[in-house]
Amino acid sequence: MASQVESHRAGAEIVSGDGVSRKKSIELLEELGLPKGLLPLEDIEEFGYNKETGFMWLVQRKKKIEHTFKKIKQTVSYAGEVTAFVEKGKLKKITGVKTKELLLWLSVVEVYVADASPEKVTAFVEKGKLKKITGVKTKELLLWLSVVEVYVADASPEKVTFKTGTGLSDTFDATAFALGERTPRVRVHLLLSHPNPRSGDGERAASSRMASAPELIDDIAAEILLRIPPDEPAHLVHASLVCKPWRRILTDPAFLRRYRAFHRTPPVLGFLHNVDGNKAISSVPRFVPTTAASPFSPPAIDPPNWWWALDCRHGRVLSHLFNPMELMVWDPITGDQHRFPLPPHPHAYCTGAVLCAASDCHHLDCHQGPFLVVFVGTGRHDHSWACVYSSETGEWSSQASIVLDSYVEMLPSVLAENTLYFYCEYGTKILGYDIGKHELSEIDPPLGHDGGILIESEYGGLGFATVEACGLVLWSQYVCYDGIEEWEQSRIIELDMLIPNFFYSGGLVGFAEGTDIIFMLTDVDLFAIELKSGQVKKVGESRPYYAVIPYMSFYTSDLARKRLAQPAGMHGSKKKEGGIIPPDAVTCGRYFEAKKCNKKK
């Protein structure tokens, strides 16, 4: 393919570098009338476009990347070199791009936008097959099921097969679709094909098939409800109020366990923050929701007790209370609080981390299990130490210590590969605590790039992020063959292309583990940036935030039932025409509706 690029270099516009290459490729897609996010390559080394021949190419540093377009749940693979011939509304003769269908990687050969539907993008991936069809539906069992695939098999070219998103399919003679003929009703043989009336088992077979229809409807409904995004808890509550079958599904513990396992990563429901005491604004709540309605708020801590949020992980928040001096682990979902004294070791500076201590836990629902708190302090004579509190024993461990010429800051930690990392003295040092070995280690940040923020790298290890000029620079730590740890610049994200009228005067103030979301404070607003997709969301006003601590957890109906109290006067259940609504559904529904109404006002 390199020879093809070489043959089009003469007379082409060629640029090098990720920032300018990304900008030029987006400008070209926009000029062609194609979606600007169609080629989400990373760390681009070269972009070229020969206007005379209509040939364009992109060369990225990595040999291959995979990108999932979330709205259509489609994964696309991009090779190290991507080429195409372009014309208005179309990329054709594409090389280096594949899409995953039925566990097979199929080469994408053409992408275009039709004049009649400029908001739609169509891709042909195989001869004799249309995939990802929109606008075609078949009516079965009073449910409308989207047809997602129509194809002609090589072995039976006289047959046409329709396939729905539920996996049900049916096959017809191709002659039925000749020009001018009416399309036959699509029937699912499993449910609706008629038995032979002469067969002795005909009536029993028909009865058995009809009896299975409600179960199939429940299965289809469960598959639909399973895909409700978890980042807005009110959506699940509203869905449970639609009808009794949906409520039965959404309150089934087995379904809720499957729901959490399906989505895997708990969503960010909001964030706590610490504000410079001299610039604190009393009207700003300490917990800021990132959802339409927040189901909880920080615990009431009687004045004059001042508190500082240290860390948040596995559904729990660790805070330092100052009057009296103690630590508190708070579960926002259950409302549980666990207070305990600080370790008996002198320190001038301190920070801490909280994490689940349950064995074989996937951290999808850790609310009732044991936890650990790792407390780190810096004392006199460049001496730093760490010890661990167990909720099961109620005791602190012995301390691990290290000589470190920097002090720890009261900022959130990052957990990567069984090691907690803590930020020290404006980012000049990083302190690592190996949980399994109970050992401390000293790490230098990327040379000349201190003052950033600790993150989890795209490879699962320790990462570091800084802002330089108008770019968000991401670093990854790796171990060389000789065992020496080094830093490598992995990506640069051009911020002026993501945030309108970008002007950086704040800082990187938070990171959400497992989601690749970083929080950036500008002179106007607080933004959450998803590093993989480049999506940006405003999550708050510009405040003098010292740190933003994201809170992540699933908030499903079983947890809501434990959290929310019944309204006054309600006992057991509330009668309603057509059935009985469980107290948790009524309470949740009223709560979220009231929140929504108040927000509109």
GUFI-170361 format. One record per residue (C-alpha): residue in three letters; z, y, x. Coordinates in steps of 0.5 Angstrom, whole numbers, plus 500, padded with zeros to 3 digits. Layout:
GUFI-170361
ALA, Z, Y, X
...
***
This chain:
GUFI-170361
MET, 500, 500, 500
ALA, 501, 505, 506
SER, 493, 504, 507
GLN, 492, 507, 500
VAL, 497, 513, 501
GLU, 494, 514, 508
SER, 487, 515, 504
HIS, 489, 520, 500
ARG, 493, 524, 505
ALA, 487, 529, 507
GLY, 488, 535, 502
ALA, 494, 533, 499
GLU, 501, 537, 498
ILE, 506, 533, 502
VAL, 513, 535, 503
SER, 519, 532, 506
GLY, 527, 532, 504
ASP, 531, 529, 498
GLY, 532, 536, 495
VAL, 525, 539, 495
SER, 521, 532, 494
ARG, 526, 531, 488
LYS, 524, 538, 485
LYS, 517, 537, 487
SER, 516, 531, 483
ILE, 520, 533, 477
GLU, 515, 539, 477
LEU, 509, 535, 477
LEU, 512, 530, 471
GLU, 514, 537, 467
GLU, 506, 539, 468
LEU, 504, 532, 466
GLY, 508, 533, 460
LEU, 512, 527, 462
PRO, 520, 526, 461
LYS, 523, 529, 468
GLY, 527, 523, 469
LEU, 522, 518, 469
LEU, 522, 517, 477
PRO, 530, 517, 478
LEU, 529, 515, 486
GLU, 535, 517, 491
ASP, 535, 520, 497
ILE, 527, 521, 497
GLU, 524, 522, 504
GLU, 517, 524, 502
PHE, 513, 526, 496
GLY, 505, 527, 496
TYR, 500, 529, 491
ASN, 493, 530, 492
LYS, 490, 534, 486
GLU, 483, 532, 487
THR, 484, 525, 487
GLY, 490, 525, 482
PHE, 494, 521, 487
MET, 501, 522, 488
TRP, 507, 518, 492
LEU, 514, 518, 493
VAL, 518, 514, 499
GLN, 525, 513, 498
ARG, 530, 511, 504
LYS, 532, 505, 501
LYS, 528, 499, 500
LYS, 529, 498, 492
ILE, 534, 501, 487
GLU, 535, 499, 480
HIS, 536, 504, 475
THR, 538, 503, 467
PHE, 536, 508, 462
LYS, 542, 507, 458
LYS, 539, 510, 451
ILE, 534, 504, 451
LYS, 539, 499, 455
GLN, 533, 498, 460
THR, 533, 497, 467
VAL, 528, 499, 472
SER, 527, 497, 479
TYR, 524, 502, 484
ALA, 521, 500, 491
GLY, 521, 504, 497
GLU, 514, 507, 496
VAL, 512, 508, 489
THR, 505, 511, 487
ALA, 501, 512, 481
PHE, 494, 516, 479
VAL, 496, 521, 474
GLU, 493, 525, 469
LYS, 495, 529, 463
GLY, 501, 525, 459
LYS, 500, 519, 463
LEU, 501, 515, 470
LYS, 497, 509, 471
LYS, 495, 504, 476
ILE, 503, 505, 478
THR, 505, 501, 484
GLY, 513, 500, 486
VAL, 516, 500, 479
LYS, 518, 494, 475
THR, 522, 493, 468
LYS, 527, 487, 467
GLU, 525, 483, 461
LEU, 528, 476, 459
LEU, 531, 476, 466
LEU, 524, 477, 469
TRP, 521, 483, 473
LEU, 515, 485, 470
SER, 510, 490, 473
VAL, 509, 497, 470
VAL, 502, 498, 470
GLU, 502, 505, 466
VAL, 506, 510, 462
TYR, 504, 515, 458
VAL, 505, 520, 452
ALA, 501, 520, 446
ASP, 498, 526, 443
ALA, 501, 525, 436
SER, 508, 523, 439
PRO, 509, 527, 445
GLU, 517, 525, 444
LYS, 515, 518, 445
VAL, 514, 514, 452
THR, 510, 508, 451
ALA, 509, 502, 457
PHE, 505, 497, 457
VAL, 507, 491, 461
GLU, 503, 485, 460
LYS, 497, 483, 457
GLY, 497, 480, 450
LYS, 504, 483, 449
LEU, 507, 490, 446
LYS, 514, 491, 448
LYS, 520, 496, 446
ILE, 516, 497, 439
THR, 519, 503, 435
GLY, 518, 505, 428
VAL, 516, 497, 426
LYS, 522, 494, 421
THR, 522, 487, 417
LYS, 527, 487, 411
GLU, 531, 480, 411
LEU, 537, 479, 407
LEU, 537, 486, 405
LEU, 538, 488, 412
TRP, 533, 492, 416
LEU, 532, 489, 423
SER, 528, 493, 428
VAL, 522, 489, 431
VAL, 522, 489, 438
GLU, 517, 485, 440
VAL, 510, 483, 438
TYR, 506, 478, 442
VAL, 500, 473, 443
ALA, 502, 467, 447
ASP, 497, 464, 452
ALA, 498, 457, 449
SER, 496, 459, 442
PRO, 492, 465, 442
GLU, 491, 464, 434
LYS, 498, 465, 433
VAL, 502, 472, 433
THR, 509, 472, 433
PHE, 514, 477, 431
LYS, 521, 478, 434
THR, 527, 482, 432
GLY, 533, 485, 436
THR, 537, 479, 433
GLY, 533, 474, 436
LEU, 530, 471, 430
SER, 523, 470, 430
ASP, 517, 468, 426
THR, 510, 466, 427
PHE, 503, 467, 423
ASP, 496, 466, 424
ALA, 492, 472, 427
THR, 487, 472, 422
ALA, 492, 475, 417
PHE, 492, 481, 421
ALA, 485, 482, 421
LEU, 482, 489, 420
GLY, 483, 491, 413
GLU, 488, 485, 411
ARG, 495, 487, 409
THR, 501, 485, 413
PRO, 504, 479, 410
ARG, 512, 479, 409
VAL, 515, 477, 415
ARG, 520, 471, 414
VAL, 525, 468, 418
HIS, 524, 460, 417
LEU, 532, 459, 419
LEU, 534, 462, 412
LEU, 528, 463, 407
SER, 523, 458, 408
HIS, 523, 453, 402
PRO, 524, 446, 402
ASN, 520, 441, 400
PRO, 521, 440, 392
ARG, 519, 433, 393
SER, 525, 432, 398
GLY, 531, 429, 396
ASP, 535, 433, 400
GLY, 531, 440, 398
GLU, 537, 443, 394
ARG, 542, 441, 399
ALA, 538, 444, 404
ALA, 537, 450, 401
SER, 544, 451, 399
SER, 547, 450, 406
ARG, 542, 455, 408
MET, 544, 460, 403
ALA, 551, 459, 404
SER, 550, 461, 412
ALA, 547, 467, 410
PRO, 554, 471, 409
GLU, 556, 468, 416
LEU, 549, 471, 419
ILE, 550, 478, 416
ASP, 557, 478, 419
ASP, 555, 476, 426
ILE, 549, 481, 426
ALA, 554, 486, 424
ALA, 559, 484, 429
GLU, 553, 485, 434
ILE, 552, 492, 432
LEU, 559, 494, 432
LEU, 560, 491, 439
ARG, 555, 496, 441
ILE, 559, 502, 439
PRO, 560, 507, 445
PRO, 568, 507, 447
ASP, 568, 514, 449
GLU, 569, 516, 442
PRO, 575, 513, 439
ALA, 574, 516, 432
HIS, 567, 512, 431
LEU, 571, 506, 431
VAL, 576, 508, 426
HIS, 570, 511, 422
ALA, 566, 505, 422
SER, 572, 501, 420
LEU, 572, 505, 413
VAL, 565, 503, 411
CYS, 567, 497, 408
LYS, 572, 491, 408
PRO, 567, 486, 412
TRP, 567, 491, 417
ARG, 574, 493, 417
ARG, 575, 485, 418
ILE, 571, 485, 424
LEU, 574, 491, 427
THR, 581, 489, 426
ASP, 580, 482, 429
PRO, 583, 481, 436
ALA, 578, 476, 438
PHE, 573, 481, 437
LEU, 577, 487, 440
ARG, 578, 483, 446
ARG, 570, 481, 446
TYR, 569, 489, 445
ARG, 573, 491, 451
ALA, 570, 485, 456
PHE, 563, 487, 453
HIS, 564, 495, 455
ARG, 568, 493, 462
THR, 569, 500, 464
PRO, 575, 504, 460
PRO, 572, 511, 458
VAL, 575, 517, 460
LEU, 579, 520, 454
GLY, 581, 526, 457
PHE, 585, 529, 463
LEU, 591, 531, 465
HIS, 592, 537, 470
ASN, 596, 541, 475
VAL, 595, 548, 475
ASP, 598, 553, 481
GLY, 605, 555, 479
ASN, 603, 563, 480
LYS, 597, 562, 476
ALA, 599, 558, 470
ILE, 597, 559, 463
SER, 602, 557, 458
SER, 597, 556, 453
VAL, 593, 551, 456
PRO, 595, 544, 454
ARG, 597, 539, 460
PHE, 593, 534, 457
VAL, 585, 536, 455
PRO, 581, 531, 451
THR, 574, 530, 453
THR, 573, 526, 446
ALA, 572, 530, 439
ALA, 580, 528, 437
SER, 585, 526, 442
PRO, 590, 521, 439
PHE, 596, 523, 444
SER, 599, 529, 448
PRO, 603, 529, 454
PRO, 611, 527, 452
ALA, 616, 532, 451
ILE, 620, 534, 457
ASP, 626, 538, 455
PRO, 626, 545, 459
PRO, 627, 547, 464
ASN, 625, 540, 467
TRP, 618, 542, 471
TRP, 613, 536, 472
TRP, 607, 534, 476
ALA, 602, 529, 475
LEU, 601, 525, 481
ASP, 596, 519, 479
CYS, 593, 515, 473
ARG, 590, 508, 473
HIS, 590, 502, 469
GLY, 592, 506, 463
ARG, 598, 509, 466
VAL, 600, 516, 468
LEU, 605, 517, 474
SER, 609, 524, 474
HIS, 614, 527, 478
LEU, 620, 530, 475
PHE, 624, 536, 478
ASN, 630, 537, 474
PRO, 633, 532, 475
MET, 629, 529, 481
GLU, 626, 522, 478
LEU, 619, 519, 477
MET, 616, 517, 470
VAL, 611, 512, 468
TRP, 608, 514, 462
ASP, 603, 510, 457
PRO, 599, 515, 453
ILE, 597, 509, 448
THR, 603, 506, 447
GLY, 608, 512, 448
ASP, 612, 508, 453
GLN, 616, 512, 458
HIS, 619, 509, 464
ARG, 624, 513, 468
PHE, 627, 511, 475
PRO, 630, 515, 481
LEU, 626, 517, 487
PRO, 626, 512, 494
PRO, 632, 514, 498
HIS, 628, 516, 504
PRO, 628, 524, 506
HIS, 621, 527, 505
ALA, 619, 534, 505
TYR, 612, 532, 502
CYS, 610, 527, 497
THR, 605, 523, 493
GLY, 604, 517, 489
ALA, 600, 512, 486
VAL, 601, 507, 480
LEU, 597, 501, 478
CYS, 597, 494, 474
ALA, 601, 489, 477
ALA, 599, 483, 472
SER, 596, 477, 476
ASP, 589, 475, 474
CYS, 588, 482, 470
HIS, 581, 485, 469
HIS, 585, 492, 467
LEU, 582, 492, 460
ASP, 588, 492, 456
CYS, 594, 493, 461
HIS, 599, 497, 456
GLN, 604, 492, 456
GLY, 604, 488, 463
PRO, 608, 490, 469
PHE, 606, 495, 474
LEU, 607, 498, 481
VAL, 608, 505, 484
VAL, 607, 506, 491
PHE, 610, 512, 493
VAL, 608, 516, 500
GLY, 612, 521, 503
THR, 612, 525, 510
GLY, 618, 527, 513
ARG, 620, 531, 520
HIS, 617, 529, 527
ASP, 610, 527, 524
HIS, 613, 521, 520
SER, 610, 519, 514
TRP, 612, 512, 510
ALA, 611, 508, 504
CYS, 615, 504, 499
VAL, 613, 500, 493
TYR, 617, 500, 486
SER, 616, 494, 482
SER, 617, 495, 474
GLU, 619, 487, 474
THR, 625, 488, 479
GLY, 627, 495, 478
GLU, 628, 496, 486
TRP, 624, 499, 491
SER, 621, 495, 497
SER, 622, 497, 505
GLN, 618, 502, 508
ALA, 612, 502, 512
SER, 611, 508, 517
ILE, 606, 511, 521
VAL, 606, 517, 526
LEU, 601, 522, 523
ASP, 600, 529, 525
SER, 599, 531, 518
TYR, 603, 531, 511
VAL, 601, 528, 504
GLU, 599, 533, 499
MET, 601, 532, 491
LEU, 594, 529, 489
PRO, 591, 523, 486
SER, 589, 517, 490
VAL, 583, 513, 490
LEU, 584, 505, 490
ALA, 578, 501, 494
GLU, 578, 494, 496
ASN, 586, 493, 495
THR, 587, 499, 499
LEU, 590, 506, 496
TYR, 588, 512, 500
PHE, 591, 519, 500
TYR, 589, 526, 501
CYS, 593, 529, 507
GLU, 593, 537, 509
TYR, 587, 540, 506
GLY, 583, 534, 508
THR, 584, 534, 515
LYS, 586, 527, 515
ILE, 586, 521, 510
LEU, 592, 516, 509
GLY, 591, 509, 507
TYR, 596, 504, 505
ASP, 594, 496, 505
ILE, 597, 493, 498
GLY, 597, 486, 501
LYS, 599, 487, 508
HIS, 604, 493, 506
GLU, 601, 497, 512
LEU, 599, 504, 513
SER, 593, 507, 517
GLU, 590, 513, 519
ILE, 583, 515, 517
ASP, 579, 521, 520
PRO, 574, 525, 514
PRO, 567, 526, 516
LEU, 566, 530, 522
GLY, 566, 537, 520
HIS, 566, 536, 513
ASP, 574, 536, 511
GLY, 576, 540, 505
GLY, 572, 535, 500
ILE, 575, 530, 495
LEU, 576, 522, 496
ILE, 572, 518, 492
GLU, 570, 511, 491
SER, 563, 510, 494
GLU, 557, 506, 491
TYR, 558, 500, 495
GLY, 566, 500, 493
GLY, 569, 502, 499
LEU, 572, 509, 501
GLY, 568, 515, 500
PHE, 568, 522, 501
ALA, 565, 528, 497
THR, 564, 535, 499
VAL, 560, 541, 497
GLU, 555, 545, 502
ALA, 550, 550, 500
CYS, 548, 548, 493
GLY, 548, 541, 494
LEU, 554, 535, 493
VAL, 554, 531, 499
LEU, 556, 524, 498
TRP, 559, 520, 504
SER, 560, 512, 505
GLN, 565, 509, 510
TYR, 562, 503, 513
VAL, 565, 498, 519
CYS, 560, 497, 525
TYR, 559, 491, 528
ASP, 564, 493, 534
GLY, 569, 494, 528
ILE, 570, 501, 528
GLU, 569, 505, 522
GLU, 564, 510, 521
TRP, 562, 515, 516
GLU, 554, 515, 513
GLN, 551, 521, 509
SER, 549, 517, 503
ARG, 546, 522, 498
ILE, 545, 529, 497
ILE, 545, 532, 489
GLU, 542, 538, 488
LEU, 547, 542, 484
ASP, 542, 548, 482
MET, 538, 543, 478
LEU, 543, 540, 474
ILE, 548, 546, 472
PRO, 544, 552, 470
ASN, 546, 558, 473
PHE, 550, 554, 478
PHE, 555, 559, 482
TYR, 560, 555, 486
SER, 567, 558, 487
GLY, 572, 553, 485
GLY, 572, 546, 488
LEU, 572, 539, 487
VAL, 578, 537, 483
GLY, 578, 530, 481
PHE, 575, 523, 481
ALA, 575, 518, 475
GLU, 575, 511, 479
GLY, 570, 506, 476
THR, 565, 511, 473
ASP, 562, 515, 478
ILE, 564, 521, 475
ILE, 567, 527, 479
PHE, 570, 533, 476
MET, 567, 540, 479
LEU, 570, 547, 478
THR, 566, 553, 478
ASP, 567, 560, 476
VAL, 565, 559, 469
ASP, 567, 552, 467
LEU, 570, 545, 469
PHE, 564, 540, 469
ALA, 564, 532, 469
ILE, 558, 530, 473
GLU, 556, 523, 473
LEU, 553, 521, 480
LYS, 549, 515, 478
SER, 545, 518, 472
GLY, 546, 526, 474
GLN, 548, 527, 467
VAL, 553, 533, 467
LYS, 558, 535, 461
LYS, 562, 541, 460
VAL, 569, 538, 459
GLY, 573, 545, 460
GLU, 574, 552, 461
SER, 575, 555, 468
ARG, 582, 555, 470
PRO, 586, 555, 477
TYR, 586, 547, 477
TYR, 590, 544, 483
ALA, 588, 537, 481
VAL, 585, 534, 475
ILE, 587, 527, 473
PRO, 582, 523, 469
TYR, 586, 518, 464
MET, 581, 512, 462
SER, 583, 507, 457
PHE, 580, 503, 451
TYR, 583, 506, 444
THR, 581, 500, 439
SER, 584, 499, 432
ASP, 589, 494, 435
LEU, 592, 499, 439
ALA, 592, 505, 434
ARG, 596, 501, 429
LYS, 601, 500, 434
ARG, 601, 508, 436
LEU, 600, 511, 430
ALA, 606, 511, 424
GLN, 605, 511, 417
PRO, 604, 517, 413
ALA, 611, 519, 409
GLY, 611, 515, 402
MET, 607, 509, 405
HIS, 610, 502, 405
GLY, 605, 496, 407
SER, 599, 498, 404
LYS, 595, 503, 400
LYS, 591, 501, 394
LYS, 584, 504, 393
GLU, 579, 502, 388
GLY, 575, 496, 390
GLY, 581, 493, 395
ILE, 587, 495, 399
ILE, 586, 499, 406
PRO, 590, 497, 411
PRO, 595, 502, 413
ASP, 592, 503, 420
ALA, 585, 504, 418
VAL, 588, 510, 413
THR, 592, 513, 418
CYS, 587, 513, 423
GLY, 582, 516, 418
ARG, 586, 521, 416
TYR, 588, 523, 423
PHE, 581, 524, 426
GLU, 579, 527, 420
ALA, 584, 532, 420
LYS, 583, 533, 427
LYS, 575, 534, 426
CYS, 577, 539, 420
ASN, 582, 543, 425
LYS, 577, 543, 430
LYS, 571, 546, 426
LYS, 576, 552, 423
***
